[in-house]
Amino acid sequence: MTPVQATSIVAIGRFVDAFFDPLMGYVTDNFYKTKLGKRFGRRGFFFLIGMPLSLTYALMWTVGFGGYWYYLLTYVMFGFVFSLITVPYETLPAEMTRDFNTRSKLTTVRLLFSQGATFLASWLPGVLIQIYGEDSPTSFLLMGICFSIIYAIIMFCLYKFTWEQPVVESEQEQDSFRNDMRYLFKELISTFKVKTFRLHVLMYTGAFLAQDIFGATFAFFIAFAIGQDAVLASKLLSTMAVVQIIFVPIFAWFCIKFGNGAAYKIALTTVIGGILGFIAIYYFAVAQILLMLYVVSIIMGVGRSGTFYVPWNIYSFVADVDQMLTGKRREGIFAGMMTFTRKFVQSVAILLVGAFLESFGFVSKQAVQSSSAIGGIIIVFGIGTIVFALFGLFISSKFKLTRANHKVLLNEIARLQEGGSMETVDQHTKEVVEELTGWEYENNWGNNHIVPIREKTV
């Protein structure tokens, strides 16, 4: 396949998947109203069916069943399964506790497993390639089967060992579930009326797009710009993954101690430093190149650890800000909208990366690339990653959801739930609420039309 064909599969898959994520968020928020939801849980049911569906991952790594359309279909199908599982999964820290420190610790454990999986995903392909060779389809098929089995085991553990908060809704809301799909679009758009969520999405997009571009071009950079092989690229990624695992609890501690915003800035600044280090190795032809590649990979691993951890840690607190504004709990709709935004932007970015490289003369499967193609790789790898990292840093300067502010927010929610009057709020609490929600205090706690009204089915 050409670079455009290959990247279009990922881009189209992410684009289609992006529209399913918000729908999935809405469904999982309301699934407790169904018989299956009452029996297995509004989140747990999807982990349960995720066990057999995880096996679809292996279908993407088979050879001989077709060309472009086969791989596009299987990629879209797995994306559907992935959303079915991940959107409910993303709500768990907010579902399982409301305490700031405990949520951060839950996110830490979650990200430790995630980074462990990242290490496995970097290490296992390298081992299989060494055994079967770079061009053998067997290595990729075995990898797909192994990860499918691992996914199924994880789904079982999620179903058995996580829990959900009980949901109490009015009779009108129960009755309206059959009719309110018409209001889904309005509810999705309503999430962006929460100031903290808008900033969070932009920070999340900046950090993850920087990582997406890095991930899409790193192997090309090592192979064609530095002149090393795919096995070394896999080893360097494995090194980053190990460092990411080590630094997840460090970033968790930093988030609790100094705040998510400060941790985010350190992480992205470190990522920029890592990219500049790789570019310096290329331009200055440094001695001990292997040693320097590993040193810079360690630096990059530190930055990547924070850029993966901090946005997901922030997400677990966004629903509290929304509850202050709307008086409702909508974890699922926020998870769906967050991943929708990211995947939509990501699909465009991945497609543009492939088109950009091809415009510079990059030819897939060609052992030696032209100087123009190498220049294109360096531009995307270096400038593309740094630009999105700088964008995230700029947005983070406006982010105000700290541990102290979150405590003020929860105390105010508890006061209002106990029947407290909005007229007796103290000035500091009022300022915090307005800063986090982006609305005048008097228009919080459901005194607005942010959540669309759902009509009853006649």
N, C-alpha and C positions, 0 to 999 in steps of 0.2 A: 504494500500500500504506500501511497505518497504521504508525506507529512500532513497534508491537508485532510486526506481521508482518515488517517489514524486519529488525528486530533478532533475531527468532526464527530467520530463515534462517541468520544468522551463528552464533547460539547453538547451534542444532541441529547445524549443520555442524561446529562446534568440538567439541561433545559427542561426536558419532560419531567424529570424527577422533581425539579424545583416547584412545579405547579401541584404536584401531589403532596408535598410536605405540609403546606398550610391546611389542606383538606384533612390530612392525617392528624394534624394538631387539633382541629375542631372535633373530629370523630373520637379521638381518645379522651378529650375533655368531657364529652357527653356520653361515652360508651357505658357508663355506670347505669344508664337508664334502660339498657337492654337486658334480656335474661342472661346472656353470656357474660356481660359486664358485671352483673350482680353476683354471678357464680365465681368467675375467675379474676375479677378486678378490671377496672377500666384501663390500666396499663398492663397488668399481668397477662391478660388474654393474648396480647400481641407477642409477648415473649414466648408463650406456649406454642402458638402456631409458627413462630419464627424458627423453631427447632427443625422441622422437616424442610421448610422453605430455604433455610441456609444452604442447603445442598445445591441450590441453583448457581452458586458461585463457581463451582467446578465446570459448569457448562461453558463458561467464557474461555476456558483454557484448553479446549479440545481442538484438534486439527482434522480437516477432511470433511467437515459437514457443510461447508459453504464458505463464501468469501465475505465481502463487506457487509451484506445485509444480515447474515447469520450473526456476526459479531455485534452489529448494532442492536439486533433484537435481544440477544442474550444480555448485553450490557444494560439495556433499558429495563429488562425483566429483573435483573439483580438490583438495579437502582430502586425499583418499586419495592422489592423485599427489604432492601436496606432502610428505606424511609419508614416502612411498616414497623420496623424494630426501633430505629434510632430516635424517632420523634417521641414515643413514650419513654424511652430510656433517658432522654435529656431532661425530663421533668423530675426524675427521681430525687435529686438532692432537695429540691423545693418541696416535694411530696413528703419526704421522710422526716424532716425537721424544719423548724423555723429559726433556730439559733444560728447566729452569724458564724461562730467558731466551728460548730458542728457541721454546718453546711460546707465550710471551707475544707474541713477534714474529709468529708464524704467525697467532695470533688477531687481532693488529693488522692484518695484511694482509687477512685475511678480513673484518674489520669495516670496513676502508676501502672494500672493494668493496661491502659491504652498505650503508654510508652513502651511497656513490655511487649505488647503486640507489634508496635512499630519496629522494635529491635528484631523480633522474630521475622517480620515481613522483609527486613533488610538482610538478615543473616541467612535464612533458609534458602532463598533463591540463589545466593552465592554458592552455598554448599552443593545444591543440586546442579548448578551450572558446571562446577568443578568436576562432578561425577559424570554427568551425561554430555557436557559440552554446551557451548553458547547457542548452537543452532538446533539442538535437539528439542522437539516438542514434548518429550517425556518429562523433562525437568519441570516444565510449566504445568503440565497436567497433574503431576504428583503434588506440586505446590497447591494447586486449586483444590484437590481432594483433601489434603491435610488441613487447609484453612477452613474448608466447609465443615469438617468434623469438629474443629475447634469452636467455630461459631455456634454449632448446635449445642455443644456442651455448655457454652457461656449462656445461651438462652435458657437452658434448664436451670442453671444457677440463679439467674436473675428472677425467674419465676418463683423459685423456692425460697430465696433468702432476702427479698426486698418487700417493702410494705407501702401502703398508700394511706393517705388521710381520708377519713369518712367524709362524704359529701352530702350536704342537706340542701335540697332545692325545693322551690315551691311547686305546687301542683300544676300551675300554668306553664312553668318551664318544662316539666315532664311531658305535658301534653303537646307542647310546641315543637318538640324534637322532629316530628314528622314533617313539619312545615318550614322550619327555619333555615334549611339549606339555601333558600333564596337570600338570606341575610349574611351568608358566610363571607362574601366579598367585602361587605361593609365592616364586618367585625375584623377581618384581616387588616384593612386599611386603618382601623381605629387604633391598632397597636402603635402606629407611628405618631399618634398624638401624645404619647408618653415621652417626655424629653429624654429621660435616662435611657429608654430603649432605643431612641433614634441615635444617640451618641454611641451606645453599645454596638449597634449594628454596624456603624461606620468604623469603629475600632476593630471589630471582629473581621469585617471585610478587608480592611487594610492589612492586618496581621496575617490573615490566612491567604490572601492573594499573593502577598510577598512569599509565603511558604510554597504556594502552588507553583509559582513561576520558578522558584528555586528548584523544587522537586522535578518539574518538567524538563529542566535544562541541565541539571547537575551532571547526569551521566554523560551527556553530550560534551559538556565542558571538560570533564576529566578525560574522556576518550579522544576528543579531537583538538582541544586547545592545549591541554597538558600533555597529551600523547600517551596516556596510560590505558589499561584495559578495563573491561566491565567488572571483573572480579575485584579490582582495587576500588572502583566506585561503590560496589556493594559493601566492601569492608569499611570504607569511610562512612557510609550511611549507617552501618551497624555501630560504629564508634559514636556517631552522633546520638543514636538511639540509646546507647548505654548511658551517656552523659545526661540525656534528657530524663531518664529514669531517676538518676541520682539527684538531679536538681528540682524535680517536682516537689518534694517535701520542703526544700529550701525556699522555693517560690511561694509555697503555701504559707510557710511561717512569715515570709516577708509581706504577703497580702494581709495576714491577720495583724501584723505589727505596724505596718506603714501604709497599708491600703492598696487596693487593686490598681489604681492609677499609677502610683510610683513603680510598682512591679512591672506593669506593662511597658512603661518608658524604658526601664533598664533592659528588659527583654529585647525590645526592638532596636535599641541602640547597640546591643551586643550583636544582633543579627546583621546590622549594617557594618559593624566592625569585621564580622566574619566574611562577608561578601568582599569587602575591600582587601582582606587578607588573601583570599583566593585570587583576586584580580592581580594583586601584587606578585604573587608566585608566578603567574603567567608572564607578566610584563618584564619582570626583573630577572627571570631565569635563575632563581635562587639555588644555591648549593644545598645539598641534603634535602632534595625536593620531597621525598617520601615523608621524612620527619616533619617538615613544615606543613605538608598536607594534613597530617594527623593532628598537629598542634592547632591549625585553623579549624579543623573539623570539631575538635573539642570545644573551641570558642563558639562555633556555630551551634553545637549541641546545647550549650547553656542558653543561648538566645532562643532557639526553637522550643526548648522546654517551657520557657515563660510565655511565648506567643501562643502555644497550644493551651497552657493551663489557665492563664489569667482570663481570657474572654469567656471560657466556660464557667469559671468561678463567678464572674460577674453575672452571667445569665441567671444563676440560681437565686439572685436577689431581685431581679427585675419584676417578678410577679408581685412582690411586696409593694413596690412603687405603684404598680397598676391597681392593686387592691385599695391603696389609699385614694387613688383617683376615681375608681369606678365602684368600689365596694364589692368586687367580685374576684374570684381566683380563676386565672386563665393561663396556667402554666403551659398547657398543650398548644394553645393558639400562638403563644410567643415562641415556643420551640419551633413550630412549623413555619412561622413567618421569618424567623431568624435564618433557618436553613434554606428557605426559599430565596431570600435575598442573596445569600452567599452563593448558592448553586447557580442562580441566574447570572450573576456577575461572573462567576467562575467559568461557566460554560462559554461565555463570550471571550473571556481572557484566554482560555485554552485554545479556542479556535484561532484567535489572533496570533498566538505564539506559533502555531503550526504554519499559518499563512505567512507570517513574518520570516520565519526560518526558510521556508521554501522560496520566498522572494529574493533571499540572499544566495540562493543556489544550493541549499542543503538538500541532499539526496539520501533518503532512507536506505539502509543496508549497504551503503557505500563505505568501504573501509577507510578511504582517505577523502576528506572534504576540501573544497577549494578555500583559498584565503578569505574570499568574500563570505562563504558560509560560516567559517570560524569567527569572522568579525560579527556576523549576525548573532551567533551563539553568545558571544561575550556581551553584546549590547543588551540582549534580553536577560541573560543571567545576572549581569551587574546592574545596569540602569533600571531594568524593569523591577527587580526585587527591591532596590533601594527606594525608588519612587513611591511604591505602595507602603513601605515601612515608614517613610517620612510623612505620608498622608495620615497613617495611624497615629504617629506621634503628635501631629498637629491637633487632631481631634481629641486625643487624651487630655490635652491641656484644659479642656472644657468639662471634663468628667468629674462629678462631685459626690458620687455615691461611696462614702467612706464607712468604716465600721461605726464611728460615732454617729454619723447621720442616719445610718440604718437602724441603730438602736432607738434614736429619737422617733423615727418613722414607725417602728413596731409598737413603741409605747403609745403613740397617738392612735394607731389602729385599735389597740387593745382598749384604750380609753373610750373611743367612739363606739366600739362593740358593746361596751358595758353601759351604754346610754348617755355618755358624756355629751355635752353641748359643744358645737363648733364655735359658739360665741365666746366660750371661756378659754380658748387656746392661748398659750403664752406666745410671746413675740418670737422667741428663738425657734420653737417648733413650727410656727407659721412660716418662717423664712426657709427652714429646711424643707418643708413640704413643697413650697412653691419652687424652690431650686430644683428639687428632684423630679417633680411632675411637670413643671413648666406651665402650671395653671395657677390662677389666683386661689388662695386657700378656700374661699367661700364656694368655689366651683368644684371642690374635691368631694370625696365620699359619696359619689353617685349623683351629685347635683350638677349634672351635665348630660349630654346626649352622646357620649363617646361610644358606649355599647349600644348597638342598634336595637330598637324595640322589636320583639318577635310577636307576630300576630298568632292567635290561636287558630287551629284548623277548625273550620265549621263542619 
